[in-house]
Amino acid sequence: MNKPLSVVTGATGHIGYALLRKLADSGENVRILIRKDSEIFDGIECEKVFGDVTDPASLEKAFEGADVVYHLAGLIDINVGNDDAVWKVNFGGTKNVVEACKKCGVRRLVYASSVDAYIPEKDNKVMREVEAFVPDMLDGTYAKTKAAATNYVLRAQRNGEIDAVVVYPGACIGPYDFKVSNVGEMVRTVMKHGYPVSLNFGAYNFVDIRDVADGMYAAAKKGRSGEGYILCGEPISVDDFICTLCKVCGKRIPKIKMGYGIVSAAAPVCELYYKISKATPLFTRYSIRKLVSNCNFSIDKAKRELGYSPMSVEQSLKDMVEWIKNNK
């Protein structure tokens, strides 16, 4: 008897590639939806269907005979002025995925949303899984689109149209950073030159992409239909993150710490530099707002129901640096 088929959208992305490896290592029968202009990774046995989440016909071809669909394809609005494309892919693409799952009789959809879909609680209050989201109250196009798309998935599940589970990853770090993420750009910079200054404000919640892949696989196997699972690590201050990264890279720990006022004032200039140089944005007005917002997410539910157990930021950064050294 043939093994059940798992289909992955966004398999060439950071989390997607880690999930693809997880599925292959688990002996799953895998098919990926891949754009014709995407790099195809060798060494992992899987079936490839060319298409795009904005093309419903290609989705139906990819999902035919699928038992589980893992939907990870998406766009992050790093640059201002890309709003229409982000909505088209993140919300419109997810809507197309849901409809294709219905038409193809897919048993379960596992959707990768984001903790950015959550409205930050005040006073560092612990944030847990919620049943619905309010896009209009969120900061940034990416957050709004992920919230709207998550609502669409959950509504389809509540209406009995599909079986779906949602996961909410934090900011991803770790190996397999082929496309050079924002954090990946920072890691490469520190590896080459060190980092002269740190920040004395802000915190963020990072998670290794392999832990997210493990969580998504567990969600497909053990997650309760209609439920969501936060897949984060532990909050870490920006200063601790930068110092840990410098330590892992064998660079000097920065002694100068910049305050919120200086960094905020410099952000518009940095944005202009990123635009002119086409460099990967690191410190923008939006990213600074994110650093000072609440990132205190509970992973108790994922631990309890999925067996989720994330590694430390230091371990993840060590593996990321080692991977970059070996994959120049």
KAMONOR-V551868 format. One record per pair of residues at least 6 apart in sequence whose ideal C-beta (glycine too) atoms are under 6 Angstrom apart, sorted by the first residue. I is the first residue (numbers start at 1). GAP is how many residues later the second one is. D is the distance in Angstrom with one decimal. If there is no record, write none. Layout:
# KAMONOR-V551868
i/gap/d
I/GAP/D
I/GAP/D
This chain:
# KAMONOR-V551868
i/gap/d
3/26/4.3
4/63/3.6
5/24/5.0
5/60/5.5
5/61/5.0
5/62/5.5
6/17/5.5
6/22/5.0
6/24/5.3
6/62/4.8
7/24/4.8
7/55/5.7
7/56/5.8
7/59/4.4
7/62/4.8
8/8/6.0
8/12/5.9
8/24/5.0
8/62/4.7
9/24/4.8
9/44/5.8
9/62/5.0
9/63/5.9
9/64/4.0
10/6/4.2
10/62/3.5
10/63/3.5
11/9/4.8
11/21/3.9
12/26/4.9
13/59/6.0
14/158/5.4
14/167/5.8
14/195/5.3
15/57/5.6
15/194/5.0
15/197/5.1
16/56/4.6
17/159/4.7
18/158/5.6
18/191/4.2
18/192/5.2
18/195/4.1
19/194/4.2
19/197/5.8
20/24/5.7
22/191/4.3
22/195/5.4
23/7/4.9
24/20/5.0
30/16/4.1
31/16/4.1
32/14/5.5
32/16/5.7
33/16/5.5
33/18/5.4
33/29/4.3
34/14/5.5
35/17/5.5
36/14/5.1
49/12/5.7
49/13/4.2
51/7/2.3
51/11/5.9
53/20/4.8
53/40/3.2
53/43/5.8
54/34/5.9
54/39/5.5
56/40/4.9
59/37/5.6
59/41/3.8
60/40/5.1
60/43/5.9
63/6/5.9
63/37/5.0
63/41/4.1
63/43/5.7
64/40/5.6
66/40/5.0
67/40/5.0
68/40/4.9
68/152/4.9
69/32/5.7
69/37/5.1
69/40/5.1
70/40/4.9
71/26/4.8
71/40/5.0
72/40/4.6
74/16/5.0
75/11/4.8
75/14/4.6
76/66/5.2
77/9/4.7
77/64/4.3
77/65/4.5
78/203/5.3
83/58/4.8
86/55/4.9
86/59/5.5
87/58/5.5
90/55/3.6
90/59/5.6
91/54/4.9
91/57/5.0
91/58/4.8
94/55/3.8
95/57/5.7
98/58/5.1
101/8/5.1
101/61/5.3
102/59/5.6
102/60/5.9
108/55/4.7
109/53/5.6
109/55/4.4
110/55/5.3
110/106/5.5
110/109/5.2
110/110/5.0
111/42/4.9
111/55/4.9
112/55/5.7
113/33/5.2
113/37/4.4
113/53/5.2
113/55/5.2
114/32/4.6
115/53/4.9
115/55/5.3
115/182/5.7
116/27/4.1
116/30/5.9
117/16/5.1
117/29/4.5
117/30/4.0
117/33/5.5
118/9/5.7
119/18/5.4
120/173/4.1
120/174/4.1
121/6/5.3
121/173/5.2
124/170/5.6
124/172/5.2
126/170/5.3
126/172/5.1
127/170/5.1
128/170/4.8
129/99/4.5
129/172/5.8
133/14/3.7
133/17/5.6
133/18/5.5
135/9/4.3
135/12/4.2
135/13/4.7
138/6/5.1
138/9/5.8
140/146/5.6
150/16/5.9
153/11/5.2
156/6/5.0
157/7/4.3
157/69/4.6
163/62/4.9
165/54/4.6
165/58/3.9
166/62/4.3
167/48/5.8
167/49/5.6
167/52/5.5
167/62/5.1
167/64/5.2
168/62/4.7
169/38/5.8
169/43/4.6
169/62/4.8
170/35/4.2
170/37/4.4
170/62/3.8
171/33/5.7
171/35/5.0
172/37/4.9
173/10/5.3
173/33/5.1
173/143/5.1
173/147/5.8
174/34/4.1
174/35/4.3
174/36/5.9
174/142/4.9
174/146/5.3
175/144/5.3
175/145/5.5
175/148/3.4
177/7/4.0
182/98/5.7
185/95/4.0
186/96/5.9
187/133/5.9
190/55/5.3
190/59/4.9
190/61/6.0
191/58/5.0
194/57/3.7
194/58/5.9
195/47/5.8
195/51/5.7
195/59/5.6
196/58/5.8
197/57/5.2
197/59/4.5
197/61/5.4
198/41/4.8
198/44/4.4
198/56/4.5
198/59/5.1
199/39/4.5
199/40/5.9
199/59/5.5
200/57/3.9
200/59/5.8
201/59/4.5
202/36/4.3
202/89/3.3
202/90/5.3
203/32/5.1
203/34/4.7
203/92/5.7
204/91/5.4
205/27/4.7
205/30/5.0
205/90/4.1
205/92/5.8
206/27/5.4
206/107/5.3
207/25/5.2
207/26/4.6
207/103/5.8
208/103/5.4
208/108/4.0
211/99/4.3
212/19/5.1
215/16/4.2
215/91/5.9
215/93/5.1
218/88/3.9
219/10/5.9
222/84/5.8
229/72/5.9
229/73/4.3
230/67/5.0
230/69/5.6
231/71/5.9
232/65/4.6
232/67/5.6
233/77/4.7
235/60/5.0
235/61/5.5
236/77/5.4
238/53/5.9
243/10/5.1
244/70/5.3
245/72/5.7
246/7/5.3
248/69/4.7
248/70/5.3
248/73/5.5
249/72/6.0
264/24/5.9
267/16/5.9
267/17/5.9
267/18/4.6
267/21/5.7
270/13/5.1
271/13/5.2
274/7/4.5
302/6/3.7
